[in-house]
């Protein structure tokens, strides 16, 4: 998760912060040993297809006499002398997606997962009454970092759209309660940045009211499961959210300075501190000038036992990956073996469900609070933010707790469970590629997000489908030869860029070409909401990543975008039907036309690329 630029969260580092810039990703330590290089990009001329029938030898996958179907067009034919001859559908980008007519949809496996990642607040507004919970407000300008109204009811109402993409898992932003107020956003502090994305936790035991109610979340999970979609919840165990003006006032921690200059306003006399606006010529970072970070009243915040913050009464962050402060966020002491008690400000938070447990450490509280979401609602997995900034044994402990919690939920809800698969985790380790690392063996991760597909492999595949052969073979060889290793590859991300906007240069016909090579990748794939509809880049201010979190473009799904969506649906549904696509072995079976087969047990498919349509 990329965090906004933020002035003084630590008085001891104020001078440094005034000149700092944290709009880049906060999880950017060296990644040399775990990044895989894809090699050079082929510059060969892409073959062209004139619309005529294509013949290909499929004998390595199918036997003579077998009835074969092109899933894309629905055409059927019989294998004769090892060959089939079919005409690709006009809107297929020259593709044939071949399967046996009598093939049945494969059982779900995380090895072949098609995960749909959605920022709930930016997707669909199902209940406008919760849009301004806790007094949150639109800014009346570009609404770059405000809450936009998307919620769990809206997300539930769009599950059929998500299911139509062949989705079998959905990654949702954290639904638990976030800081109520805003911080300054971007390098220039030119917008109010709220925690709409779910990365600034305040209370892990309660539902954030902007997302809806506990019953809304239960309904969402049940509705997703009814459609065969597993639920993956985004979680952070590295840090809570910033101290905002609103939370300081509401929960009685921290202290304001009496004045900054005699000619400037005194923020402390405002009736609602969150309504503060910067003086002329200043920006939204400037509110930090009013805060007395040396006051002992900061002890009423999380407390010294809970976080490193570098302000009065708190330990300063360290230099190690696990003890550093990311973008000046307070750092949870997940390594501590000391009893912590509950966070101090919870004493002034009457709605918390947190109960003090004698002897519990910070880590034990966080593990319990997070695994309780699994135990209560049947959440199937976690996407873990900033994984390299927490100890490996903490992740192993969380994984074990998740496994136990999901088993308990399934035992208590036999009519709701989809299967007996264990709890699943994937992690964000900035820069990680298709290389097995210690996160699997020591952290008990099932998967790690693959940062290299977008930057190293996707462009060449978009220019010509057959250019993807080296990527297909490399991924299959590495991922599918090891049952304890998988990656989650993405095309677009909230923390990097939208592929349509940047790489396809917002050209719909060019962008359509990347759908198949991406969705047919070995390993698991992650579709970012709006990948399927070419969601445009949004208003971004001085933080270029805010534009990647624009509202879902429902009203644009007509004409060429409707055709694009239909293409994503076809290829995604084909992937869902066949375990071999994500988890099988890969073999190129023809050069002209380019064709490959995937095999896994009794499941086999052949994909043929006749060439780019003329």
C-alpha positions, 0 to 999 in steps of 0.5 A: 500500500502506498501512503501519502506524504505526511508531515510531523508524526514524530517531533524528533524527526520534524526537521527531516519530515519537512523536507521529505517526500513519501509519495513513492511506495513505502515498501521499497527496500532492496529486492535483488534476490527475489526479483526474476528477470524476463529477458529481452522482448521479442521484436518479431513481426506478429503474424496476421489472420485474414479471417479464414479457417485455421488448422492445427495438430492437437494430438498431444492433448486430444485423441482422434475421434474426440469431439472438441469445442472452441469455448469462445465461439461455441463451434464443435469439431472432431479430431481427425488425423490428430488435427482440428480445423476451426475459424476463430470468432471475429471478436476473439483477437484470433484465438481458439480456446479448445476443450473437450465437449464433454469436459466438466468444470474443474474443482476450485484450487488456489493454484488456478485462482482468478482473484478480483481486487476491489477497493470497496469505496470506489466500486458501487454505492449501495447505501447512501445513508452511510456515506458521511459516517463519523462526520467524514465529508467530501471536499467539494473539489476533486474528491481525490482522497475522500470517501466516495460512498462505495460499500458492502451493499453495493459490492454485494449487488455487483457480485453477478458482474464479478462472477461473470468474469470467471472470478473464483475469489474476491480480494476486498479492502479491509472493512474494519474501522479506520481513523475517522479524520484525514491527513494531508495528501500528496507531496504538496498536501493539496487534498484531504486524504481519508482512509477510504482504502482500509490501510489506516486501522483504528479498531480491528474489532468493529466494522467501519460504518462507511462500509456498512454493518456487520450484517452487511458483511455477513450477507456479502460473504454468504452471497459470494460463497453462493456464487462459488467466490472465496473472500480474501480480506486485505489486512495490515499488521505492521502499522495503524493509521495516523493521528488525525485532528478528528480522532485527537479531539474525539478520543482525547489524546495529544495536545495542540499548541496555544498558537503558531504565530500571533497572526495565525488562527488558533486551531484548538478553539475550533468547535470541530478540529476536522473542519480546519482549512489551511491559511492562505498560502498553506496546504493540508500538511500545515495542520501539523504545525499546531500539534505539540508532539512533546506533550505527555498527553500523547500517552492517551493514544496507543501507548508506549507498549503498542507502537513506536512513534518517536514522539513524547513517551514513545520509542523512536523507530529503528533502522531495521525493516521490522522496526522502521516507520513507513511514511511516518506511520506508527509502527506496531511492536509485533516483536515484543514479548511484553504484556501490552494491555489494550490501546490507551485510547480505547478507554474513550472509545465506548463502541470497541469490542476489544476485551483485555486478555491478561498476558497478551502481547501486541502480536497476540491481540492483532492475531486474535482480532484479525482471525476473529473475522475469519471465525465469525464470517467465514473469510477464506484468506488474507492479502497481507500488506507490507509483509516484509515489515513484520517478523516471519514468525508473526505471519506464521502465527497469523496463518495458523490462527486463520487455519484454525478459525476457518476450520471452526467456521466451516464446522459451525456452518456446514451448509455454507462452506464451499469445501474443506480447503484450508485458510489461504494467504498471499502477501505484498513484498515490494518487488517480489517476482516469480522466485520462491523465498523464505516467505513460503517456508518461514512465513507460511505464505501460500502465495506472494504477489508478483510485481514483475509481470506488469513491468517485464512481461505484459507489454510484449504479450500485448504487442503479440500473443505469441510473444508470451510463450517464454513467459508462459513456459517460465511461469509454468516451470517455476510455479507448477513444478512445486506444490508449495509455491505460487504467485499472484500476478497482476496487470494493474494495481492501486500501488503501481499503475493502470495498464490501460492508462499507462501501457496501452496508452488508453487505446481500447483496441490495443488494450484488448490484446492483453486480456488473454495472455494475462488471464491464461498465465500459469499460477494465480492472477489478480484482476483489478476492478475495472481492468475488464472495462478499461477504467480510466485513470482518475484525478490524482493531485500530487500523488500519482497513485490516487488516480489508480483508485478512480470510481468504477466506470459502470456508465461507460460499459457500452459499445467498444467497452461492452465488447471488451468486457465480453472478451474478458468474460469469455477468457476468464470463464475458460480459465475457471473451467480448467485447472490446467490453465493455472496449475498445469504443465505448459507445452508449445505444440505449434509455431504457425499458427502459434499454439500451446497445450496445458495439462493437469491430470485428466484436464487438457486444453489447447489455445491457438493464436491464428494471428492478429486480425487484419 
